[in-house]
Amino acid sequence: METHKITIVGAGFGGLRAAIELAKRKARLKAFEITLIDPRPEHLYTPLLYEVSSGDLELSSDACVGELQSGACVRYDSISNIVKNKRIRLVQGSASAVDAKARTVTLASGETIPYDDLVVAVGVETATYGIPGADTVALPMKTLADAFAVRERLFEALLECKASDAPCLSLFVVGGGACGTEFAAETSNFLRRLAAEGTIPADSFRVALIEAGPDILSMFPPKVRARAVSRLADLGVEVLTGTKLKAVEKRAVVLERADKTEERREADVTVWTAGTKALSRAKDWGLPTDERGFIKVGPTFLVEGLKNVYAIGDAVSFLHPKTKARVPALGQAAAKEAGIVAENIARVLERKLPMSWTPPERWITVVPMGGAYAIADFGWFHLTGWPGYLVRKAADLQYFATILPFKEAWKRWVSGAK
């Protein structure tokens, strides 16, 4: 029996889960081999990214790197149920081309990897919308390296604060989505604690959250948004809604208010969490994309017009059949999609009809808001404060348990940044 080759490009929430789900179906897939390709050596759990950038900042800049990193990411070669599975091959590299006719993926190194089924799970990249300085001065928050760069800059600013009684740390967070709101809340909460402990002078810092739209957390219900605004106010975060960022300078930001007036404000650190865009590589690979560059897929996640090529996660344009809204860029959505694709690959090999997916109209989401405080939105009700925080911690453990044996998942969960 010939070995059925399954290649997965991207090992984020969707790609890694797809490999695990396929491996679970070994009895149905029979003779098969999975090649999992990713340019990074570790799997990043992005909901903990903001904790990496702000955790234990009062210590030396690299004193807690190991602990913080172990809580937020898992090296692929340490995931025992991956490395011990002889049917899964890990390849660290970047895909540079896809040939759907020849059924091959070419890496930047020149290596060519054949496939019988291909799963594209490449995610998205940061969008700066052409704002001057946004891609050269502002610090992004997308990768582990980004988080440590933000952490290093904040640590440098804290050293300046310790030596001065005057206001010395002005932090601007650009983008009022979940990532920006979480980061602003967590960082302000942490700085307030340092001030209460006497580590830095009181009133020596300022945290502001910039959002061009009328509200932060625009995809959340009004009650959740109101709770978040109230929590940010309690933490001393200045929320600047209806405010556009015109430019980012080395020590300042230029803002445009709703009345079109401009204001230049001092900014020691500017963190960019404002948006994402589709990877141009998908179009370069010959995959059909929509007007925004997201890969077009059908209800079974087959890429439109192609056979044996699936796409999942943030890179795809999957529209809800009822609402016609694009499925949100959530880790839990990518994980669900991965399960559907794994099932469909098995079904096609069994000569069965593939299954279609109807996503929920609402997703359970949790927004951490600094310390042991979070807002958990269940659609019909929400939990705030400590109960919301418990939901968040449970969600973290549940995720790690889906990619690791439970004992390892528990260890990762306990070691995560608090």
TATARA-V998646 format. One record per pair of residues at least 24 apart in sequence whose ideal C-beta (glycine too) atoms are under 7 Angstrom apart, sorted by the first residue. I is the first residue (numbers start at 1). J is the second residue. D is the distance in whole Angstrom. If there is no record, write none. Layout:
# TATARA-V998646
((I:J:D) (I:J:D))
This chain:
# TATARA-V998646
((1:30:7) (1:31:5) (2:31:7) (3:31:5) (3:32:6) (3:33:5) (4:29:6) (4:31:6) (4:32:4) (4:116:5) (4:349:7) (5:33:5) (5:114:6) (5:115:5) (5:116:5) (6:32:6) (6:34:5) (6:115:7) (6:116:7) (6:117:5) (6:345:7) (7:35:5) (7:37:7) (7:105:6) (7:113:6) (7:115:4) (7:118:5) (8:34:7) (8:35:7) (8:36:5) (8:37:7) (8:119:4) (8:121:6) (9:37:5) (9:95:5) (9:105:6) (9:120:5) (9:121:7) (9:122:6) (10:38:6) (10:120:7) (10:121:4) (10:122:4) (10:123:6) (11:36:5) (11:38:4) (11:43:6) (11:76:7) (12:121:6) (12:123:5) (12:313:7) (13:313:7) (13:331:4) (13:334:4) (13:335:6) (14:121:4) (14:312:4) (14:313:4) (14:334:4) (14:335:7) (14:337:6) (14:338:5) (15:119:7) (15:121:4) (16:43:6) (16:403:6) (17:335:5) (17:338:4) (17:402:7) (17:403:7) (18:119:5) (18:121:7) (18:312:7) (18:338:4) (18:341:6) (18:342:6) (19:82:7) (19:88:6) (20:81:7) (20:403:6) (21:338:6) (21:339:5) (21:342:4) (22:342:5) (22:345:7) (23:85:5) (23:87:6) (23:88:6) (25:342:6) (25:346:5) (26:87:7) (28:346:5) (28:350:6) (29:346:6) (29:349:6) (32:87:6) (33:87:6) (33:89:7) (34:87:6) (34:88:5) (34:89:7) (35:89:5) (35:91:6) (35:113:6) (36:88:6) (36:90:5) (36:91:7) (37:91:5) (37:93:6) (37:95:6) (37:105:7) (38:92:7) (39:92:7) (39:93:6) (39:94:4) (41:75:6) (41:76:6) (41:92:6) (42:73:4) (42:74:6) (42:75:5) (42:76:7) (42:144:7) (43:73:6) (43:74:5) (43:76:6) (44:72:7) (44:73:5) (44:143:7) (44:144:5) (45:72:6) (45:73:6) (45:399:7) (46:331:7) (47:396:7) (48:72:4) (48:416:6) (48:417:6) (49:141:6) (49:147:5) (50:179:7) (50:182:5) (50:183:4) (50:186:5) (51:186:7) (51:417:4) (52:144:7) (52:147:4) (52:148:7) (52:151:7) (52:417:6) (53:141:7) (53:147:4) (53:150:4) (53:151:5) (53:183:7) (54:151:7) (54:154:7) (54:186:5) (54:187:5) (54:190:5) (55:417:4) (57:151:7) (57:154:6) (57:155:6) (57:158:6) (57:190:6) (58:194:6) (58:199:5) (61:152:5) (61:155:4) (67:415:6) (68:417:5) (69:144:7) (70:412:7) (70:415:5) (71:412:7) (71:415:5) (71:416:3) (71:417:5) (72:144:7) (72:416:7) (72:417:7) (73:144:6) (74:412:6) (79:403:7) (79:404:6) (80:405:6) (80:408:7) (81:404:7) (81:405:6) (97:285:6) (98:285:4) (98:286:7) (100:286:6) (100:306:5) (100:309:6) (116:308:6) (117:308:5) (117:345:5) (118:308:6) (118:309:5) (118:310:7) (119:310:5) (119:312:7) (119:341:6) (120:295:7) (120:309:7) (120:310:7) (120:311:4) (120:315:7) (121:312:5) (121:313:5) (121:315:7) (122:279:5) (122:281:7) (122:282:7) (122:315:5) (123:313:6) (123:314:5) (123:315:6) (124:276:4) (124:277:6) (124:278:6) (124:279:6) (124:314:5) (124:315:6) (125:276:7) (125:277:6) (125:279:6) (126:272:7) (126:276:6) (127:275:4) (127:276:6) (127:277:4) (128:272:7) (129:275:7) (131:245:6) (131:247:7) (131:248:7) (132:247:4) (133:247:5) (133:248:3) (133:249:6) (134:248:5) (134:272:6) (137:248:5) (137:249:7) (137:250:6) (137:270:7) (138:174:7) (138:248:5) (138:270:4) (138:271:7) (138:272:4) (139:270:7) (139:271:5) (139:272:6) (140:272:5) (141:179:6) (141:183:6) (141:271:6) (141:272:7) (141:273:5) (150:271:6) (153:269:5) (154:269:6) (157:268:5) (157:269:6) (158:200:6) (161:200:4) (161:201:7) (161:204:5) (161:205:7) (162:200:6) (165:201:5) (167:203:7) (167:204:6) (167:206:7) (168:204:5) (169:204:6) (169:205:4) (169:268:6) (170:206:5) (170:266:5) (170:267:5) (170:268:5) (171:206:7) (171:207:5) (171:268:7) (171:269:5) (172:208:5) (172:210:6) (172:253:5) (172:267:5) (172:270:5) (173:209:5) (173:210:7) (173:271:5) (173:273:6) (174:210:5) (174:245:5) (174:270:7) (174:271:7) (174:272:5) (174:273:6) (174:274:5) (175:211:7) (175:272:7) (175:273:4) (175:274:3) (175:275:7) (176:209:6) (176:211:3) (176:216:3) (176:217:7) (176:241:7) (177:217:7) (177:273:7) (178:217:7) (178:367:6) (179:273:4) (180:209:6) (180:273:4) (181:209:7) (181:216:6) (181:217:6) (181:228:6) (181:367:6) (182:367:6) (182:368:5) (183:271:6) (183:273:6) (184:209:4) (184:232:7) (184:237:5) (185:231:6) (185:232:6) (185:235:6) (185:237:7) (185:369:4) (185:370:4) (186:368:7) (186:370:5) (188:235:4) (188:236:6) (188:237:5) (188:370:7) (189:235:5) (189:370:3) (189:371:5) (192:235:7) (192:236:7) (206:238:7) (207:236:7) (207:237:5) (208:237:7) (208:238:4) (208:240:6) (209:237:6) (209:239:5) (209:240:7) (210:240:5) (210:243:5) (210:245:6) (210:255:7) (211:240:7) (211:241:5) (211:243:7) (212:243:7) (212:244:5) (213:241:7) (214:241:6) (214:242:6) (215:241:6) (216:241:6) (217:367:7) (219:328:7) (220:377:6) (221:377:7) (223:382:7) (224:375:6) (224:377:5) (224:382:6) (227:375:5) (227:384:5) (228:367:6) (228:369:6) (228:375:6) (231:369:5) (231:373:7) (235:370:6) (278:315:6) (279:315:6) (282:315:6) (290:317:5) (299:356:4) (299:357:6) (300:344:5) (300:354:4) (300:355:7) (300:356:6) (301:337:6) (301:340:6) (301:341:5) (301:344:7) (310:341:5) (312:337:4) (312:338:6) (312:341:6) (313:337:7) (320:359:6) (320:361:7) (321:358:6) (322:361:7) (323:361:6) (327:359:5) (328:363:7) (330:363:6) (332:363:7) (333:359:7) (333:363:7) (335:402:7) (366:391:6) (366:392:4) (366:395:6) (368:392:6))
